[in-house]
Amino acid sequence: MEDKLKEIYEKVTDVFFGITKKMDDMSERIFEETGKKINIKLIVLGVMLVIFVIIFVKSFLGWLWTLL
């Protein structure tokens, strides 16, 4: 069981670091072409955080509504 979890962890980290590398490459390419520094990772992380907060608040309010 530990070996399976270790494999899953390694695959997830490989995918995550691959995605962050792609985002760094995109940011670098945008900088080369336009001369403007745009942090793609920050934008994507911010959007994911907002979506997570919206889902969390919606589920919390739904749970609270059932208690009333």
C-alpha positions as CSV (number, residue, x, y, z in Angstrom):
1,M,0.0,0.0,0.0
2,E,2.9,2.4,0.8
3,D,4.4,1.7,-2.6
4,K,1.2,2.6,-4.3
5,L,0.9,5.9,-2.4
6,K,4.5,6.7,-3.1
7,E,4.0,6.1,-6.8
8,I,0.9,8.3,-6.8
9,Y,2.8,11.0,-4.9
10,E,5.7,10.9,-7.4
11,K,3.3,11.1,-10.4
12,V,1.4,14.1,-8.9
13,T,4.6,16.0,-8.0
14,D,6.0,15.3,-11.5
15,V,2.8,16.6,-13.1
16,F,2.8,19.7,-10.8
17,F,6.4,20.5,-11.5
18,G,5.9,20.0,-15.2
19,I,3.0,22.4,-15.2
20,T,4.9,25.0,-13.2
21,K,7.8,24.6,-15.7
22,K,5.5,25.2,-18.6
23,M,4.1,28.3,-16.8
24,D,7.6,29.6,-16.3
25,D,8.3,29.1,-20.0
26,M,5.2,30.9,-21.0
27,S,6.0,33.8,-18.7
28,E,9.5,34.0,-20.2
29,R,8.2,33.9,-23.7
30,I,5.7,36.6,-23.0
31,F,8.6,38.7,-21.6
32,E,10.7,38.1,-24.6
33,E,8.0,39.0,-27.1
34,T,6.4,42.0,-25.3
35,G,9.0,43.1,-22.7
36,K,6.4,43.0,-19.9
37,K,6.8,40.7,-16.9
38,I,3.6,38.7,-16.4
39,N,3.6,36.0,-13.7
40,I,1.4,33.3,-15.2
41,K,1.7,31.1,-12.1
42,L,0.4,33.8,-9.8
43,I,-2.6,34.4,-12.1
44,V,-3.5,30.7,-12.3
45,L,-3.0,30.2,-8.6
46,G,-5.2,33.3,-7.8
47,V,-8.0,32.0,-10.1
48,M,-7.8,28.5,-8.5
49,L,-7.9,30.1,-5.0
50,V,-11.0,32.2,-5.9
51,I,-12.8,29.1,-7.4
52,F,-11.9,27.1,-4.2
53,V,-13.2,29.8,-1.9
54,I,-16.4,30.2,-3.9
55,I,-17.1,26.4,-3.8
56,F,-16.2,26.3,-0.1
57,V,-18.5,29.2,0.8
58,K,-21.3,27.8,-1.4
59,S,-21.1,24.4,0.4
60,F,-20.9,26.0,3.8
61,L,-23.9,28.2,3.1
62,G,-25.8,25.1,1.8
63,W,-25.0,23.2,4.9
64,L,-26.1,26.2,7.1
65,W,-29.3,26.5,5.1
66,T,-30.2,22.9,5.9
67,L,-29.8,23.6,9.6
68,L,-32.4,26.4,9.4
